[in-house]
Amino acid sequence: MADISNSRIGWSELRREAGDPRPPGPLVVGIAFVAQLGWAVAAATWAMSPLSTAIGTVVIAAVAAWWLTVPASALMAVVSFLAVDGFAQNQLGQLGWDGNHDAVLLLALLTVGAISASIHAEMIDESRRRSDAARGASRHA
């Protein structure tokens, strides 16, 4: 009987492939969330603007998404949105919806995370293809 399973992990796949060099997703999201909270505390201490705090949080989310799959980067985007909304825009973790501004922020976080995760996944795939081709060439030599 033929194997009908797909060998490539798709956008909807939460699991990583065997041998994937990225760390576990929950670990990355947890570390990034702590970093975002630390950034929010530092920004409040230095009396930075909410925009500066939001930009720093987006940067942390983009760096974290580099180490995640695309679906996990969507979770990172939602967690990051809650961190910005609760600590940069409002006080002490109080959440609120700010209309178009929050929609744009959420869309930006989702887009940046998906792009970052996709680029790293493609780089991993390309590295695997090159190493497989090198191994194949060395076998035939």
Secondary structure, DSSP 4 states (H G I P E B T S, - for coil): ------SS--TT--SPPTT--SPPHHHHHHHHHHHHHHHHHHHHHTT--HHHHHHHHHHHHHHHHTTS-HHHHHHHHHHHHHHIIIIIISSTT-----THHHHHHHHHHHHHHHHHHHHHHHHHHHHHHHHHHHHHHHHH-
